[in-house]
């Protein structure tokens, strides 16, 4: 099952992540694989 996140192009993701700090990105994805 694909998520909507996978449908974004790489360039769009780079633009989004440019606005976030490393800390924010880390905490956004840290619990992604936990169930």
DALINLIN-V871897 format. One record per backbone hydrogen bond with DSSP energy under -0.5 kcal/mol. CO is the residue of the C=O (numbers start at 1). NH is the residue of the N-H. Records with the same first field share a line. If there is no record, write none. Layout:
CO->NH, NH
//
This chain:
3->6
4->7
5->8
9->13
10->14
11->15
12->16
13->17
14->18
15->19
16->19
17->20
21->25
22->26
23->27
24->28
25->29
26->30
29->32
31->34
//
